[in-house]
């Protein structure tokens, strides 16, 4: 029997689906094209483009050169309304010219202009050369030309002027990687967009054209790596049969500059090799990994390397043998080094013993290993010290390991932010973290500068994002979740970019460049993450979700195998107050930060209120900066989050008739779900915290419609994405 809550959601969703069915006869889009729709530009704009571009002159000798030509052949007819001729030699006096100094005589004179762009950089410039008007897309390497082509197509779709165009772009981060938490049975851990994109059963023989579209989408953002399998890895991923399947994907991705990586199970020498141990200092284990790596490179000559989750959540690792994380990472680093492969060693770890404060665990295990890792090892650190919460302070390891390259790990899939049905633009979250100032070398020592290597002089740099991609036609489970893939890629290329500017680009490319469309959509996106924080975890609360699948509120969660898998461990609410004391009087987690940051976080009068309850246990009657007491402020934040979702709905409603019916109704249906679940979060959380505080609701705040026991009794055994 359905609960009243889900009867209400089901009724509204059925109504929305009925509208979708009615709209089925009209021309609509299903989201498959992502931000590469290539729809016609305005008539006058298209005419100007046709006049200026004339023809396309591009080499076609390598797979990447052909990929660039193919993308223009796909994109230019859509935007311009007609297909300009694509040639290898110049015939007219106006042309779009692609190439490197080695592949194009027309580009060769500009060799010095592109010499400093790096291997992936590119130049887009309007020039007059030899009496001809040329628009150059030039680079040192073919992959830079392909990246430049995607940039140019982005400009054309937005109706940008080509006059005096002069764009120079180079990535600030070397490894720009998607981590797929995909199992070999096609189940996606924390996935909300259907099953895995990788059809292991039919690989390597059947190479689904969608794999190439996946590569195109990533190349359009400059993403240059993909980890094919879950960090909770099966050793079978390294078996000959599955390596052949991975090699088929690598063949498809290679023209688009994407290197394949694999998550390696640390105990694979036992499970695949029949050894008695996986001790990283054992010579037989070292030999097994060297031979396995040689086997991989024989199949995948540009194999990127390994991602490793070790000694975390039950995964095997070097600590099983009394060795350190550095010992384990260096074992693999040594095997990969002759092939220029890298190890991405995750810092998301915690021991079997429940710590005093889980937020200190990774720091405690890694800080003493600074400088102990091989040159081809990069430590991959989550953006915050707990686990991809709606809001966390930046991880204290950033800035604290100057002799070790640190790689940012973001989550693109929304494990803790409403799955695929809640509109939550993560560009603002990524920006907030990257712009956070560690102060380890004074003001301006931002997390972005740690990640891009400029703060400590590292050349091995990286940003990883846990992918939100599956077989759903939208790729990500919803139209707006595509924006998080897009924002991740753009910020991985340049961590200094603006989340708002990225949102403006995405909205224009995905829906329409019309300001009457992009304006409301960008405002929705920019407000959405703060709305989710308000209705889920306001004022620095964290880890309040239901157990296991993390669907819906569960601030009452207690018991089970580990205290730090519960909600009560983190909020510590009682009759007197709420919040985790991480000051010097508590767990002293503030001391893990640079002194200037620690002083701010540890001072009740100075800590940002957005992190108040992360760092302080605060009385319910504590006076907030608004003048309200904490209890009233907390309830008000929960209610504000619900109102913000209602504002999202209202803003979207103004776009009816401006958005194609299929996508309009799909988004509207999901916003209905989000509104209902935001209300659920508010009511359940208020009911629970009121049961502890014993305080009356502020004037004007309605009581939850059900008793606390109702919310506690709700069960969702088949919620998607839970690990298994």
Steps between C-alpha positions, in 0.01 A plus 500: 500500500638843404556755773311832469827669413564275204139488389531878464826476308363220285188698416692803389753292310222314318345833404834620368550177306158542347605844378814344357288250310283779360810686388640194325360597160678836494861546395705459815847417624593225741829643626728251326685773309605664829657844442592407142160555339629713211164665429468783244633841596290812441463569128723808494762339720509183291539703181797683650661175605456350153666804344794499741566128507462425131672163505675273746861404439607214725740206487358148513801274554450395864199376698495820707516718189206308357311539828540879473378498140208275592394734782498798266309297242245428770487845656538758225201392287282514809609847609554658157212332318731365231817294486813688391739291295770323700830468317864428567619792283393864490289595197336835588588820679301436820542184703498329834843337528586216738837353576837492665825639359582146388165424336415834335711741296242768582561453873879466481566879492337527841728245663634749754149611599406148607835387639405581859154343492609156622398162364123556539475875441362677193471833325187634328586817310367707213796590274579650163763283332612490139216728399243265650273532804555193716358383828768278651445216744862414566689296756823316562325164491193359326312467828538874560343564160206277593453688828512825304234376258265430789571846643426660164174308466406620847555859391298451182208346689497804728501741205837652589670743268797367306645844431835555672467157660814404694471212746795329669419205723709247689384270778627583846462140620667200337266212594132580444329175579156347539476220756227252414376300797378232260500132588559221251131398524413855379371610839616855575574575864345837585368511145163656418502491120436133434755227452861530397584637160751219455338185361770259613303204366524615138846658513744482329310388189214750516613859531187697569496837315401655830857443622620743234235754601622465858854575380377799299323645801807467718734641237269799463586583863867401491454190719792273415459189715240250611514236772276224367420306816395549860753592766348210695665294232471141393833336426342366180536848351869413461440156347590441134137486387411835653825663394408419139166672554669804655738509204205525260373805687849650503514464121177699467602768747856552376415736210327726753801526729349281772723251680349199673576427868392208715420473869735235635407267782801482729454129567498408129832308530317260729171482313640493147860393549456229761757655732476457874541871568458848355770652724645791300853422618483137389715439187246256351225759538717766340577268209130417456408868469786568256384217277136605525590856401701374204200293394277807516734720298531234232124542448462869587824683414372831640350350817475776762558301817319387813252652742513329839270491799685317776436435868168682483149363554632145509719519188836320518816705517859523620401552863382138501871416500618772734608721209416863427294658228826619347628141486187392316494792259871470424462131418268593214692815416816300443317259270347784297800735484673343197178558304432856626192384686375658822345384824205692642493384862183601683521663842142405590600261776405405847608216722298225662502689828247783520702820540443786737408708195464351154587840351859453623556148369650559155720781629633279777587217260661708225666806653801301621552361148560833332788456257499119530319431173657428161505780242219335299265470799234760570283484813132547418318694773126564527393862507399476866610292799184285531334388178358725226253670734276786378749731669834426664808708574788426266702192589786589737747295294488767229804712566631274775711266280728734303730220378218282367273573202135501606216430258152638565214252511154645443176308472297579189235244579280631782519233768413745775320767300173346386622250242399590143159646582614808696622798302830580672768671294836391639706764324452726801616225738811433290573872480457546875753227572754603236494863613537412869821644639718253688727790617793254524721750317306808593190647333435369151609141573178369353400139459504562124869591522571180693319298237653669195849462650585870503511530880764233558655463155360161397479393137281194565155648561146374475129534564266201508123492498282203594290471186122534485474320166290197406288361218216747554434703185590815691829331593478628859146415606364852456552795270642729766744240630676528166611842623703340777697287253550813292608715796740236622672481162529876462640545852738206459645684199521827692418497874488882499191522280173645624216262581254762377676543166504123456128484581432771242688304236327174585152652503555670164639185339248261654180702472535829314730804479191720539557710817133454589578130530853503637424769759242301700690172457829643627325660798343161578835326478686752711239481780451125493790370707435741785135395495603135541735586786213681673244221475754222572793612716485869598753688709777240470301190589616194307445129445128513583379267223338161530720197549655311209334639190511858635153574363310753707545631854626288788630725779390234748722224353689328784657163573635258243857381443669841530411813692644717221248353255219657701348845504502547876881465501521818292227731629526409872171672573352484848274703726759775526635549150624356172822470300838325502761673716815498290663788688798460734249414771364214289662280236733788402451431128543875450869454577545309174463827309750783469499722811306786338228263379496308829454824692200594289335158505565455871351833607124491554483870422692474172419162349279533190145413601483267202751280692391584855379154601783328319752648743298588810249346738267793552216559750152521351466853635827623348440840340565492125609793284143540383397571858309173526592218733654191341183290526291756319770554239533127436127450445492810283783368281317172443187688398696741284637206305149384418401849387808517280395182321157651447676798345685265266166357393357845441801606296480189285129556441581833334690308232208292380477552125865606481634150576406201286208311660682175576782656699272759657266238642784273611660779702162610636429147621835477675450839664172369638685207651764735639240726659329205669826356625628838620184526708559147627856591600376812679218331686694189604802700614299756694298223667818324606695799628192633679472167681844569644490875553153504647455852366188640334503576130564863409188707430361430153678169459252216439553178692595185309182327377602166653656390827871418505423128513339522156817635338720254686290208376537580129704235319636497144682169448524548124628856485756523220874521518580324828834319501486125471 
